[in-house]
Amino acid sequence: MSPVSRIFSCKRCGACCHGHTTVSLNEDDRQRMVRALKMPEEELGKKFWRTTGTTVQMKTVDGHCIFYTDGCTVHEGRPWRCAQWPLHPSILTDEKNLETIAASCPGINKSISYLQFCDILQEILKKH
């Protein structure tokens, strides 16, 4: 069993895709999306991204990420922040952060202690 699967198993429920804001996209994220969707960057940007100054984010539609429709439609090309979620480093600094994330994410393993969870998460984060 991998370290990640010991603390998290994505249910593809979309809870993390809902809200009126999304993550910012760096150059690697944008190029990953271009490859995954096989679409020119300019077209992808017009259709799916919101640019404010130098910040590029995915658009939101009806209170969720534009790529969420019964699952992530860009899962193979999703931003690194989406791939990282919900295993966020802030969990290591405060148990309340884990409680908040776990309350909205059914994929978090709630059957282990906070200390066990943190030990495994630290192991994961060291590798990345």
Backbone as XML, in Angstrom:
<?xml version="1.0"?>
<chain id="A" units="angstrom">
  <residue number="1" name="MET">
    <atom name="N" x="0.855" y="-1.180" z="0.000"/>
    <atom name="CA" x="0.000" y="0.000" z="0.000"/>
    <atom name="C" x="0.900" y="1.242" z="0.000"/>
  </residue>
  <residue number="2" name="SER">
    <atom name="N" x="0.625" y="2.160" z="-0.910"/>
    <atom name="CA" x="1.437" y="3.375" z="-0.996"/>
    <atom name="C" x="1.150" y="4.294" z="0.193"/>
  </residue>
  <residue number="3" name="PRO">
    <atom name="N" x="2.104" y="5.157" z="0.513"/>
    <atom name="CA" x="1.856" y="6.107" z="1.612"/>
    <atom name="C" x="0.605" y="6.955" z="1.374"/>
  </residue>
  <residue number="4" name="VAL">
    <atom name="N" x="0.410" y="7.408" z="0.144"/>
    <atom name="CA" x="-0.764" y="8.238" z="-0.145"/>
    <atom name="C" x="-2.046" y="7.454" z="0.123"/>
  </residue>
  <residue number="5" name="SER">
    <atom name="N" x="-2.118" y="6.227" z="-0.347"/>
    <atom name="CA" x="-3.350" y="5.454" z="-0.169"/>
    <atom name="C" x="-3.626" y="5.109" z="1.293"/>
  </residue>
  <residue number="6" name="ARG">
    <atom name="N" x="-2.619" y="5.242" z="2.136"/>
    <atom name="CA" x="-2.839" y="5.011" z="3.567"/>
    <atom name="C" x="-3.591" y="6.172" z="4.223"/>
  </residue>
  <residue number="7" name="ILE">
    <atom name="N" x="-3.516" y="7.368" z="3.613"/>
    <atom name="CA" x="-4.183" y="8.526" z="4.219"/>
    <atom name="C" x="-5.240" y="9.167" z="3.318"/>
  </residue>
  <residue number="8" name="PHE">
    <atom name="N" x="-5.241" y="8.805" z="2.027"/>
    <atom name="CA" x="-6.175" y="9.458" z="1.104"/>
    <atom name="C" x="-6.470" y="8.578" z="-0.094"/>
  </residue>
  <residue number="9" name="SER">
    <atom name="N" x="-7.749" y="8.519" z="-0.453"/>
    <atom name="CA" x="-8.192" y="7.821" z="-1.654"/>
    <atom name="C" x="-9.239" y="8.705" z="-2.330"/>
  </residue>
  <residue number="10" name="CYS">
    <atom name="N" x="-8.870" y="9.293" z="-3.456"/>
    <atom name="CA" x="-9.769" y="10.230" z="-4.128"/>
    <atom name="C" x="-11.062" y="9.527" z="-4.540"/>
  </residue>
  <residue number="11" name="LYS">
    <atom name="N" x="-12.177" y="10.124" z="-4.185"/>
    <atom name="CA" x="-13.506" y="9.596" z="-4.518"/>
    <atom name="C" x="-14.059" y="10.260" z="-5.772"/>
  </residue>
  <residue number="12" name="ARG">
    <atom name="N" x="-13.313" y="11.228" z="-6.309"/>
    <atom name="CA" x="-13.720" y="11.979" z="-7.508"/>
    <atom name="C" x="-15.112" y="12.594" z="-7.325"/>
  </residue>
  <residue number="13" name="CYS">
    <atom name="N" x="-15.365" y="13.063" z="-6.097"/>
    <atom name="CA" x="-16.676" y="13.624" z="-5.758"/>
    <atom name="C" x="-16.817" y="15.078" z="-6.195"/>
  </residue>
  <residue number="14" name="GLY">
    <atom name="N" x="-15.699" y="15.766" z="-6.387"/>
    <atom name="CA" x="-15.751" y="17.148" z="-6.821"/>
    <atom name="C" x="-15.887" y="18.171" z="-5.711"/>
  </residue>
  <residue number="15" name="ALA">
    <atom name="N" x="-15.880" y="17.743" z="-4.473"/>
    <atom name="CA" x="-16.013" y="18.704" z="-3.371"/>
    <atom name="C" x="-14.927" y="19.774" z="-3.438"/>
  </residue>
  <residue number="16" name="CYS">
    <atom name="N" x="-13.724" y="19.388" z="-3.824"/>
    <atom name="CA" x="-12.610" y="20.332" z="-3.891"/>
    <atom name="C" x="-12.696" y="21.217" z="-5.134"/>
  </residue>
  <residue number="17" name="CYS">
    <atom name="N" x="-13.579" y="20.900" z="-6.054"/>
    <atom name="CA" x="-13.722" y="21.663" z="-7.300"/>
    <atom name="C" x="-14.778" y="22.757" z="-7.189"/>
  </residue>
  <residue number="18" name="HIS">
    <atom name="N" x="-15.503" y="22.772" z="-6.076"/>
    <atom name="CA" x="-16.580" y="23.740" z="-5.912"/>
    <atom name="C" x="-16.113" y="24.983" z="-5.172"/>
  </residue>
  <residue number="19" name="GLY">
    <atom name="N" x="-16.691" y="26.096" z="-5.533"/>
    <atom name="CA" x="-16.354" y="27.392" z="-4.959"/>
    <atom name="C" x="-16.283" y="28.414" z="-6.082"/>
  </residue>
  <residue number="20" name="HIS">
    <atom name="N" x="-16.119" y="29.652" z="-5.719"/>
    <atom name="CA" x="-16.102" y="30.723" z="-6.715"/>
    <atom name="C" x="-14.695" y="31.169" z="-7.089"/>
  </residue>
  <residue number="21" name="THR">
    <atom name="N" x="-13.697" y="30.466" z="-6.565"/>
    <atom name="CA" x="-12.316" y="30.735" z="-6.956"/>
    <atom name="C" x="-11.655" y="29.407" z="-7.283"/>
  </residue>
  <residue number="22" name="THR">
    <atom name="N" x="-10.597" y="29.467" z="-8.053"/>
    <atom name="CA" x="-9.835" y="28.274" z="-8.377"/>
    <atom name="C" x="-8.360" y="28.570" z="-8.151"/>
  </residue>
  <residue number="23" name="VAL">
    <atom name="N" x="-7.540" y="27.604" z="-8.432"/>
    <atom name="CA" x="-6.104" y="27.784" z="-8.223"/>
    <atom name="C" x="-5.481" y="28.556" z="-9.375"/>
  </residue>
  <residue number="24" name="SER">
    <atom name="N" x="-4.362" y="29.208" z="-9.062"/>
    <atom name="CA" x="-3.587" y="29.884" z="-10.099"/>
    <atom name="C" x="-2.792" y="28.843" z="-10.869"/>
  </residue>
  <residue number="25" name="LEU">
    <atom name="N" x="-2.567" y="29.123" z="-12.138"/>
    <atom name="CA" x="-1.853" y="28.196" z="-13.011"/>
    <atom name="C" x="-0.469" y="28.737" z="-13.336"/>
  </residue>
  <residue number="26" name="ASN">
    <atom name="N" x="0.555" y="27.932" z="-13.095"/>
    <atom name="CA" x="1.891" y="28.346" z="-13.526"/>
    <atom name="C" x="2.102" y="27.861" z="-14.958"/>
  </residue>
  <residue number="27" name="GLU">
    <atom name="N" x="3.240" y="28.148" z="-15.520"/>
    <atom name="CA" x="3.522" y="27.775" z="-16.916"/>
    <atom name="C" x="3.436" y="26.263" z="-17.127"/>
  </residue>
  <residue number="28" name="ASP">
    <atom name="N" x="3.982" y="25.494" z="-16.185"/>
    <atom name="CA" x="3.920" y="24.031" z="-16.300"/>
    <atom name="C" x="2.469" y="23.543" z="-16.313"/>
  </residue>
  <residue number="29" name="ASP">
    <atom name="N" x="1.625" y="24.136" z="-15.453"/>
    <atom name="CA" x="0.204" y="23.764" z="-15.419"/>
    <atom name="C" x="-0.447" y="24.029" z="-16.772"/>
  </residue>
  <residue number="30" name="ARG">
    <atom name="N" x="-0.169" y="25.200" z="-17.321"/>
    <atom name="CA" x="-0.787" y="25.568" z="-18.598"/>
    <atom name="C" x="-0.341" y="24.622" z="-19.715"/>
  </residue>
  <residue number="31" name="GLN">
    <atom name="N" x="0.933" y="24.299" z="-19.758"/>
    <atom name="CA" x="1.429" y="23.399" z="-20.800"/>
    <atom name="C" x="0.889" y="21.978" z="-20.620"/>
  </residue>
  <residue number="32" name="ARG">
    <atom name="N" x="0.733" y="21.541" z="-19.373"/>
    <atom name="CA" x="0.155" y="20.227" z="-19.100"/>
    <atom name="C" x="-1.277" y="20.167" z="-19.642"/>
  </residue>
  <residue number="33" name="MET">
    <atom name="N" x="-2.040" y="21.256" z="-19.447"/>
    <atom name="CA" x="-3.408" y="21.313" z="-19.956"/>
    <atom name="C" x="-3.429" y="21.313" z="-21.481"/>
  </residue>
  <residue number="34" name="VAL">
    <atom name="N" x="-2.519" y="22.053" z="-22.090"/>
    <atom name="CA" x="-2.432" y="22.092" z="-23.550"/>
    <atom name="C" x="-2.236" y="20.671" z="-24.090"/>
  </residue>
  <residue number="35" name="ARG">
    <atom name="N" x="-1.320" y="19.934" z="-23.480"/>
    <atom name="CA" x="-1.053" y="18.559" z="-23.932"/>
    <atom name="C" x="-2.248" y="17.639" z="-23.668"/>
  </residue>
  <residue number="36" name="ALA">
    <atom name="N" x="-2.836" y="17.752" z="-22.495"/>
    <atom name="CA" x="-3.947" y="16.864" z="-22.131"/>
    <atom name="C" x="-5.182" y="17.104" z="-22.996"/>
  </residue>
  <residue number="37" name="LEU">
    <atom name="N" x="-5.470" y="18.355" z="-23.285"/>
    <atom name="CA" x="-6.671" y="18.687" z="-24.052"/>
    <atom name="C" x="-6.408" y="18.781" z="-25.558"/>
  </residue>
  <residue number="38" name="LYS">
    <atom name="N" x="-5.121" y="18.711" z="-25.926"/>
    <atom name="CA" x="-4.748" y="18.764" z="-27.355"/>
    <atom name="C" x="-5.385" y="19.975" z="-28.037"/>
  </residue>
  <residue number="39" name="MET">
    <atom name="N" x="-5.176" y="21.124" z="-27.396"/>
    <atom name="CA" x="-5.774" y="22.365" z="-27.865"/>
    <atom name="C" x="-4.698" y="23.454" z="-27.838"/>
  </residue>
  <residue number="40" name="PRO">
    <atom name="N" x="-4.685" y="24.343" z="-28.815"/>
    <atom name="CA" x="-3.703" y="25.441" z="-28.776"/>
    <atom name="C" x="-3.881" y="26.287" z="-27.511"/>
  </residue>
  <residue number="41" name="GLU">
    <atom name="N" x="-2.770" y="26.752" z="-26.970"/>
    <atom name="CA" x="-2.806" y="27.505" z="-25.717"/>
    <atom name="C" x="-3.721" y="28.725" z="-25.807"/>
  </residue>
  <residue number="42" name="GLU">
    <atom name="N" x="-3.679" y="29.444" z="-26.907"/>
    <atom name="CA" x="-4.514" y="30.644" z="-27.044"/>
    <atom name="C" x="-6.004" y="30.291" z="-26.965"/>
  </residue>
  <residue number="43" name="GLU">
    <atom name="N" x="-6.405" y="29.233" z="-27.643"/>
    <atom name="CA" x="-7.804" y="28.793" z="-27.615"/>
    <atom name="C" x="-8.207" y="28.314" z="-26.218"/>
  </residue>
  <residue number="44" name="LEU">
    <atom name="N" x="-7.326" y="27.544" z="-25.594"/>
    <atom name="CA" x="-7.570" y="27.045" z="-24.239"/>
    <atom name="C" x="-7.742" y="28.215" z="-23.281"/>
  </residue>
  <residue number="45" name="GLY">
    <atom name="N" x="-6.856" y="29.202" z="-23.405"/>
    <atom name="CA" x="-6.921" y="30.374" z="-22.542"/>
    <atom name="C" x="-8.226" y="31.142" z="-22.678"/>
  </residue>
  <residue number="46" name="LYS">
    <atom name="N" x="-8.662" y="31.347" z="-23.889"/>
    <atom name="CA" x="-9.912" y="32.086" z="-24.111"/>
    <atom name="C" x="-11.118" y="31.339" z="-23.562"/>
  </residue>
  <residue number="47" name="LYS">
    <atom name="N" x="-11.104" y="30.034" z="-23.722"/>
    <atom name="CA" x="-12.265" y="29.231" z="-23.344"/>
    <atom name="C" x="-12.312" y="28.905" z="-21.851"/>
  </residue>
  <residue number="48" name="PHE">
    <atom name="N" x="-11.140" y="28.634" z="-21.240"/>
    <atom name="CA" x="-11.129" y="28.060" z="-19.899"/>
    <atom name="C" x="-10.422" y="28.880" z="-18.809"/>
  </residue>
  <residue number="49" name="TRP">
    <atom name="N" x="-9.618" y="29.876" z="-19.192"/>
    <atom name="CA" x="-8.818" y="30.584" z="-18.191"/>
    <atom name="C" x="-9.284" y="32.015" z="-17.995"/>
  </residue>
  <residue number="50" name="ARG">
    <atom name="N" x="-9.059" y="32.504" z="-16.785"/>
    <atom name="CA" x="-9.313" y="33.901" z="-16.434"/>
    <atom name="C" x="-7.954" y="34.521" z="-16.130"/>
  </residue>
  <residue number="51" name="THR">
    <atom name="N" x="-7.612" y="35.578" z="-16.839"/>
    <atom name="CA" x="-6.316" y="36.230" z="-16.649"/>
    <atom name="C" x="-6.533" y="37.613" z="-16.061"/>
  </residue>
  <residue number="52" name="THR">
    <atom name="N" x="-5.868" y="37.867" z="-14.943"/>
    <atom name="CA" x="-5.912" y="39.170" z="-14.279"/>
    <atom name="C" x="-4.465" y="39.606" z="-14.092"/>
  </residue>
  <residue number="53" name="GLY">
    <atom name="N" x="-4.033" y="40.582" z="-14.878"/>
    <atom name="CA" x="-2.626" y="40.981" z="-14.829"/>
    <atom name="C" x="-1.769" y="39.811" z="-15.279"/>
  </residue>
  <residue number="54" name="THR">
    <atom name="N" x="-0.891" y="39.335" z="-14.394"/>
    <atom name="CA" x="-0.033" y="38.196" z="-14.723"/>
    <atom name="C" x="-0.543" y="36.890" z="-14.110"/>
  </residue>
  <residue number="55" name="THR">
    <atom name="N" x="-1.689" y="36.946" z="-13.437"/>
    <atom name="CA" x="-2.255" y="35.759" z="-12.797"/>
    <atom name="C" x="-3.237" y="35.070" z="-13.740"/>
  </residue>
  <residue number="56" name="VAL">
    <atom name="N" x="-3.024" y="33.776" z="-13.944"/>
    <atom name="CA" x="-3.910" y="32.972" z="-14.780"/>
    <atom name="C" x="-4.554" y="31.921" z="-13.886"/>
  </residue>
  <residue number="57" name="GLN">
    <atom name="N" x="-5.871" y="31.861" z="-13.929"/>
    <atom name="CA" x="-6.632" y="30.878" z="-13.149"/>
    <atom name="C" x="-7.653" y="30.213" z="-14.058"/>
  </residue>
  <residue number="58" name="MET">
    <atom name="N" x="-8.135" y="29.057" z="-13.632"/>
    <atom name="CA" x="-9.235" y="28.422" z="-14.346"/>
    <atom name="C" x="-10.502" y="29.223" z="-14.055"/>
  </residue>
  <residue number="59" name="LYS">
    <atom name="N" x="-11.356" y="29.334" z="-15.023"/>
    <atom name="CA" x="-12.633" y="30.016" z="-14.821"/>
    <atom name="C" x="-13.519" y="29.159" z="-13.923"/>
  </residue>
  <residue number="60" name="THR">
    <atom name="N" x="-14.516" y="29.807" z="-13.333"/>
    <atom name="CA" x="-15.543" y="29.089" z="-12.591"/>
    <atom name="C" x="-16.878" y="29.291" z="-13.305"/>
  </residue>
  <residue number="61" name="VAL">
    <atom name="N" x="-17.734" y="28.289" z="-13.201"/>
    <atom name="CA" x="-19.062" y="28.322" z="-13.813"/>
    <atom name="C" x="-20.031" y="27.726" z="-12.802"/>
  </residue>
  <residue number="62" name="ASP">
    <atom name="N" x="-21.095" y="28.442" z="-12.507"/>
    <atom name="CA" x="-22.129" y="27.941" z="-11.586"/>
    <atom name="C" x="-21.547" y="27.458" z="-10.252"/>
  </residue>
  <residue number="63" name="GLY">
    <atom name="N" x="-20.534" y="28.154" z="-9.752"/>
    <atom name="CA" x="-19.978" y="27.843" z="-8.435"/>
    <atom name="C" x="-19.001" y="26.684" z="-8.397"/>
  </residue>
  <residue number="64" name="HIS">
    <atom name="N" x="-18.442" y="26.319" z="-9.540"/>
    <atom name="CA" x="-17.426" y="25.265" z="-9.548"/>
    <atom name="C" x="-16.424" y="25.517" z="-10.674"/>
  </residue>
  <residue number="65" name="CYS">
    <atom name="N" x="-15.316" y="24.823" z="-10.623"/>
    <atom name="CA" x="-14.290" y="24.907" z="-11.650"/>
    <atom name="C" x="-14.891" y="24.565" z="-13.007"/>
  </residue>
  <residue number="66" name="ILE">
    <atom name="N" x="-14.502" y="25.287" z="-14.023"/>
    <atom name="CA" x="-15.018" y="25.065" z="-15.370"/>
    <atom name="C" x="-14.748" y="23.648" z="-15.875"/>
  </residue>
  <residue number="67" name="PHE">
    <atom name="N" x="-13.739" y="22.994" z="-15.333"/>
    <atom name="CA" x="-13.398" y="21.642" z="-15.765"/>
    <atom name="C" x="-14.162" y="20.553" z="-15.008"/>
  </residue>
  <residue number="68" name="TYR">
    <atom name="N" x="-15.009" y="20.954" z="-14.069"/>
    <atom name="CA" x="-15.742" y="19.947" z="-13.302"/>
    <atom name="C" x="-17.131" y="19.726" z="-13.898"/>
  </residue>
  <residue number="69" name="THR">
    <atom name="N" x="-17.366" y="18.518" z="-14.404"/>
    <atom name="CA" x="-18.669" y="18.093" z="-14.913"/>
    <atom name="C" x="-18.780" y="16.612" z="-14.594"/>
  </residue>
  <residue number="70" name="ASP">
    <atom name="N" x="-19.397" y="16.261" z="-13.491"/>
    <atom name="CA" x="-19.452" y="14.860" z="-13.048"/>
    <atom name="C" x="-18.054" y="14.250" z="-13.012"/>
  </residue>
  <residue number="71" name="GLY">
    <atom name="N" x="-17.104" y="15.008" z="-12.562"/>
    <atom name="CA" x="-15.704" y="14.593" z="-12.500"/>
    <atom name="C" x="-14.848" y="15.620" z="-13.220"/>
  </residue>
  <residue number="72" name="CYS">
    <atom name="N" x="-13.565" y="15.533" z="-13.007"/>
    <atom name="CA" x="-12.624" y="16.472" z="-13.621"/>
    <atom name="C" x="-12.397" y="16.091" z="-15.079"/>
  </residue>
  <residue number="73" name="THR">
    <atom name="N" x="-12.710" y="17.000" z="-15.981"/>
    <atom name="CA" x="-12.546" y="16.732" z="-17.407"/>
    <atom name="C" x="-11.124" y="17.000" z="-17.890"/>
  </residue>
  <residue number="74" name="VAL">
    <atom name="N" x="-10.260" y="17.468" z="-17.005"/>
    <atom name="CA" x="-8.850" y="17.688" z="-17.355"/>
    <atom name="C" x="-7.946" y="16.969" z="-16.350"/>
  </residue>
  <residue number="75" name="HIS">
    <atom name="N" x="-8.451" y="15.892" z="-15.769"/>
    <atom name="CA" x="-7.751" y="15.216" z="-14.673"/>
    <atom name="C" x="-6.299" y="14.900" z="-14.998"/>
  </residue>
  <residue number="76" name="GLU">
    <atom name="N" x="-6.016" y="14.398" z="-16.189"/>
    <atom name="CA" x="-4.628" y="14.072" z="-16.557"/>
    <atom name="C" x="-3.774" y="15.327" z="-16.710"/>
  </residue>
  <residue number="77" name="GLY">
    <atom name="N" x="-4.396" y="16.455" z="-16.962"/>
    <atom name="CA" x="-3.658" y="17.700" z="-17.145"/>
    <atom name="C" x="-3.938" y="18.723" z="-16.061"/>
  </residue>
  <residue number="78" name="ARG">
    <atom name="N" x="-4.429" y="18.276" z="-14.935"/>
    <atom name="CA" x="-4.819" y="19.205" z="-13.863"/>
    <atom name="C" x="-3.600" y="19.907" z="-13.275"/>
  </residue>
  <residue number="79" name="PRO">
    <atom name="N" x="-3.812" y="21.085" z="-12.689"/>
    <atom name="CA" x="-2.718" y="21.831" z="-12.065"/>
    <atom name="C" x="-2.102" y="21.052" z="-10.904"/>
  </residue>
  <residue number="80" name="TRP">
    <atom name="N" x="-0.852" y="21.339" z="-10.615"/>
    <atom name="CA" x="-0.168" y="20.616" z="-9.534"/>
    <atom name="C" x="-0.863" y="20.848" z="-8.207"/>
  </residue>
  <residue number="81" name="ARG">
    <atom name="N" x="-1.429" y="22.030" z="-8.012"/>
    <atom name="CA" x="-2.122" y="22.283" z="-6.741"/>
    <atom name="C" x="-3.350" y="21.384" z="-6.589"/>
  </residue>
  <residue number="82" name="CYS">
    <atom name="N" x="-4.029" y="21.110" z="-7.682"/>
    <atom name="CA" x="-5.180" y="20.199" z="-7.639"/>
    <atom name="C" x="-4.704" y="18.776" z="-7.367"/>
  </residue>
  <residue number="83" name="ALA">
    <atom name="N" x="-3.594" y="18.403" z="-7.988"/>
    <atom name="CA" x="-3.051" y="17.053" z="-7.779"/>
    <atom name="C" x="-2.590" y="16.874" z="-6.331"/>
  </residue>
  <residue number="84" name="GLN">
    <atom name="N" x="-2.098" y="17.936" z="-5.720"/>
    <atom name="CA" x="-1.612" y="17.882" z="-4.336"/>
    <atom name="C" x="-2.759" y="17.779" z="-3.338"/>
  </residue>
  <residue number="85" name="TRP">
    <atom name="N" x="-3.860" y="18.434" z="-3.640"/>
    <atom name="CA" x="-4.983" y="18.514" z="-2.709"/>
    <atom name="C" x="-5.577" y="17.130" z="-2.471"/>
  </residue>
  <residue number="86" name="PRO">
    <atom name="N" x="-5.961" y="16.800" z="-1.275"/>
    <atom name="CA" x="-6.077" y="17.589" z="-0.057"/>
    <atom name="C" x="-4.883" y="17.437" z="0.888"/>
  </residue>
  <residue number="87" name="LEU">
    <atom name="N" x="-3.788" y="16.868" z="0.392"/>
    <atom name="CA" x="-2.626" y="16.617" z="1.252"/>
    <atom name="C" x="-1.762" y="17.865" z="1.338"/>
  </residue>
  <residue number="88" name="HIS">
    <atom name="N" x="-2.317" y="18.869" z="1.959"/>
    <atom name="CA" x="-1.685" y="20.184" z="2.052"/>
    <atom name="C" x="-0.754" y="20.258" z="3.261"/>
  </residue>
  <residue number="89" name="PRO">
    <atom name="N" x="0.426" y="20.868" z="3.094"/>
    <atom name="CA" x="1.381" y="20.972" z="4.207"/>
    <atom name="C" x="0.838" y="21.657" z="5.457"/>
  </residue>
  <residue number="90" name="SER">
    <atom name="N" x="-0.196" y="22.488" z="5.313"/>
    <atom name="CA" x="-0.755" y="23.185" z="6.484"/>
    <atom name="C" x="-1.314" y="22.198" z="7.502"/>
  </residue>
  <residue number="91" name="ILE">
    <atom name="N" x="-1.614" y="20.991" z="7.070"/>
    <atom name="CA" x="-2.106" y="19.961" z="7.986"/>
    <atom name="C" x="-1.077" y="19.684" z="9.071"/>
  </residue>
  <residue number="92" name="LEU">
    <atom name="N" x="0.195" y="19.773" z="8.712"/>
    <atom name="CA" x="1.275" y="19.453" z="9.651"/>
    <atom name="C" x="1.411" y="20.467" z="10.771"/>
  </residue>
  <residue number="93" name="THR">
    <atom name="N" x="0.878" y="21.659" z="10.588"/>
    <atom name="CA" x="1.057" y="22.711" z="11.592"/>
    <atom name="C" x="-0.100" y="22.862" z="12.563"/>
  </residue>
  <residue number="94" name="ASP">
    <atom name="N" x="-1.268" y="22.279" z="12.200"/>
    <atom name="CA" x="-2.426" y="22.471" z="13.059"/>
    <atom name="C" x="-3.464" y="21.383" z="12.785"/>
  </residue>
  <residue number="95" name="GLU">
    <atom name="N" x="-3.828" y="20.659" z="13.803"/>
    <atom name="CA" x="-4.806" y="19.583" z="13.667"/>
    <atom name="C" x="-6.135" y="20.103" z="13.131"/>
  </residue>
  <residue number="96" name="LYS">
    <atom name="N" x="-6.473" y="21.356" z="13.437"/>
    <atom name="CA" x="-7.726" y="21.950" z="12.947"/>
    <atom name="C" x="-7.740" y="22.009" z="11.417"/>
  </residue>
  <residue number="97" name="ASN">
    <atom name="N" x="-6.557" y="22.187" z="10.805"/>
    <atom name="CA" x="-6.500" y="22.209" z="9.339"/>
    <atom name="C" x="-6.918" y="20.853" z="8.773"/>
  </residue>
  <residue number="98" name="LEU">
    <atom name="N" x="-6.437" y="19.778" z="9.386"/>
    <atom name="CA" x="-6.839" y="18.441" z="8.946"/>
    <atom name="C" x="-8.338" y="18.249" z="9.169"/>
  </residue>
  <residue number="99" name="GLU">
    <atom name="N" x="-8.854" y="18.670" z="10.307"/>
    <atom name="CA" x="-10.284" y="18.522" z="10.587"/>
    <atom name="C" x="-11.130" y="19.259" z="9.557"/>
  </residue>
  <residue number="100" name="THR">
    <atom name="N" x="-10.706" y="20.470" z="9.182"/>
    <atom name="CA" x="-11.445" y="21.272" z="8.208"/>
    <atom name="C" x="-11.424" y="20.612" z="6.837"/>
  </residue>
  <residue number="101" name="ILE">
    <atom name="N" x="-10.258" y="20.154" z="6.424"/>
    <atom name="CA" x="-10.134" y="19.502" z="5.119"/>
    <atom name="C" x="-10.916" y="18.187" z="5.114"/>
  </residue>
  <residue number="102" name="ALA">
    <atom name="N" x="-10.784" y="17.409" z="6.168"/>
    <atom name="CA" x="-11.467" y="16.109" z="6.251"/>
    <atom name="C" x="-12.989" y="16.269" z="6.247"/>
  </residue>
  <residue number="103" name="ALA">
    <atom name="N" x="-13.479" y="17.377" z="6.795"/>
    <atom name="CA" x="-14.924" y="17.611" z="6.829"/>
    <atom name="C" x="-15.500" y="17.790" z="5.426"/>
  </residue>
  <residue number="104" name="SER">
    <atom name="N" x="-14.672" y="18.259" z="4.488"/>
    <atom name="CA" x="-15.177" y="18.481" z="3.132"/>
    <atom name="C" x="-14.664" y="17.453" z="2.133"/>
  </residue>
  <residue number="105" name="CYS">
    <atom name="N" x="-13.802" y="16.543" z="2.571"/>
    <atom name="CA" x="-13.207" y="15.579" z="1.651"/>
    <atom name="C" x="-13.444" y="14.152" z="2.136"/>
  </residue>
  <residue number="106" name="PRO">
    <atom name="N" x="-14.341" y="13.428" z="1.464"/>
    <atom name="CA" x="-14.625" y="12.059" z="1.893"/>
    <atom name="C" x="-13.481" y="11.076" z="1.643"/>
  </residue>
  <residue number="107" name="GLY">
    <atom name="N" x="-12.463" y="11.500" z="0.933"/>
    <atom name="CA" x="-11.337" y="10.619" z="0.644"/>
    <atom name="C" x="-10.280" y="10.556" z="1.720"/>
  </residue>
  <residue number="108" name="ILE">
    <atom name="N" x="-10.344" y="11.474" z="2.689"/>
    <atom name="CA" x="-9.374" y="11.488" z="3.786"/>
    <atom name="C" x="-9.636" y="10.310" z="4.713"/>
  </residue>
  <residue number="109" name="ASN">
    <atom name="N" x="-8.580" y="9.610" z="5.093"/>
    <atom name="CA" x="-8.690" y="8.494" z="6.029"/>
    <atom name="C" x="-8.887" y="9.068" z="7.433"/>
  </residue>
  <residue number="110" name="LYS">
    <atom name="N" x="-10.072" y="8.898" z="7.960"/>
    <atom name="CA" x="-10.408" y="9.438" z="9.279"/>
    <atom name="C" x="-10.231" y="8.398" z="10.388"/>
  </residue>
  <residue number="111" name="SER">
    <atom name="N" x="-9.737" y="7.212" z="10.016"/>
    <atom name="CA" x="-9.620" y="6.139" z="11.005"/>
    <atom name="C" x="-8.259" y="6.093" z="11.701"/>
  </residue>
  <residue number="112" name="ILE">
    <atom name="N" x="-7.358" y="6.990" z="11.323"/>
    <atom name="CA" x="-6.052" y="7.017" z="11.987"/>
    <atom name="C" x="-5.909" y="8.312" z="12.770"/>
  </residue>
  <residue number="113" name="SER">
    <atom name="N" x="-4.979" y="8.318" z="13.699"/>
    <atom name="CA" x="-4.788" y="9.500" z="14.543"/>
    <atom name="C" x="-4.131" y="10.633" z="13.750"/>
  </residue>
  <residue number="114" name="TYR">
    <atom name="N" x="-4.242" y="11.816" z="14.301"/>
    <atom name="CA" x="-3.603" y="12.983" z="13.696"/>
    <atom name="C" x="-2.097" y="12.758" z="13.580"/>
  </residue>
  <residue number="115" name="LEU">
    <atom name="N" x="-1.474" y="12.229" z="14.625"/>
    <atom name="CA" x="-0.027" y="12.011" z="14.583"/>
    <atom name="C" x="0.359" y="10.988" z="13.514"/>
  </residue>
  <residue number="116" name="GLN">
    <atom name="N" x="-0.409" y="9.921" z="13.382"/>
    <atom name="CA" x="-0.141" y="8.934" z="12.335"/>
    <atom name="C" x="-0.291" y="9.572" z="10.951"/>
  </residue>
  <residue number="117" name="PHE">
    <atom name="N" x="-1.342" y="10.351" z="10.790"/>
    <atom name="CA" x="-1.593" y="11.034" z="9.526"/>
    <atom name="C" x="-0.399" y="11.930" z="9.179"/>
  </residue>
  <residue number="118" name="CYS">
    <atom name="N" x="0.059" y="12.706" z="10.148"/>
    <atom name="CA" x="1.180" y="13.625" z="9.922"/>
    <atom name="C" x="2.471" y="12.883" z="9.594"/>
  </residue>
  <residue number="119" name="ASP">
    <atom name="N" x="2.728" y="11.775" z="10.263"/>
    <atom name="CA" x="3.931" y="10.990" z="9.964"/>
    <atom name="C" x="3.925" y="10.539" z="8.508"/>
  </residue>
  <residue number="120" name="ILE">
    <atom name="N" x="2.793" y="10.061" z="8.044"/>
    <atom name="CA" x="2.683" y="9.590" z="6.665"/>
    <atom name="C" x="2.777" y="10.760" z="5.688"/>
  </residue>
  <residue number="121" name="LEU">
    <atom name="N" x="2.101" y="11.862" z="5.997"/>
    <atom name="CA" x="2.141" y="13.034" z="5.125"/>
    <atom name="C" x="3.562" y="13.581" z="5.025"/>
  </residue>
  <residue number="122" name="GLN">
    <atom name="N" x="4.285" y="13.631" z="6.133"/>
    <atom name="CA" x="5.679" y="14.093" z="6.088"/>
    <atom name="C" x="6.513" y="13.201" z="5.180"/>
  </residue>
  <residue number="123" name="GLU">
    <atom name="N" x="6.295" y="11.915" z="5.248"/>
    <atom name="CA" x="7.010" y="10.961" z="4.383"/>
    <atom name="C" x="6.716" y="11.277" z="2.908"/>
  </residue>
  <residue number="124" name="ILE">
    <atom name="N" x="5.464" y="11.540" z="2.601"/>
    <atom name="CA" x="5.052" y="11.862" z="1.228"/>
    <atom name="C" x="5.695" y="13.154" z="0.768"/>
  </residue>
  <residue number="125" name="LEU">
    <atom name="N" x="5.617" y="14.194" z="1.596"/>
    <atom name="CA" x="6.126" y="15.511" z="1.210"/>
    <atom name="C" x="7.638" y="15.518" z="1.034"/>
  </residue>
  <residue number="126" name="LYS">
    <atom name="N" x="8.349" y="14.687" z="1.770"/>
    <atom name="CA" x="9.813" y="14.595" z="1.618"/>
    <atom name="C" x="10.202" y="14.087" z="0.233"/>
  </residue>
  <residue number="127" name="LYS">
    <atom name="N" x="9.370" y="13.241" z="-0.329"/>
    <atom name="CA" x="9.639" y="12.642" z="-1.637"/>
    <atom name="C" x="9.338" y="13.587" z="-2.788"/>
  </residue>
  <residue number="128" name="HIS">
    <atom name="N" x="8.596" y="14.650" z="-2.511"/>
    <atom name="CA" x="8.183" y="15.562" z="-3.595"/>
    <atom name="C" x="8.763" y="16.917" z="-3.466"/>
  </residue>
</chain>
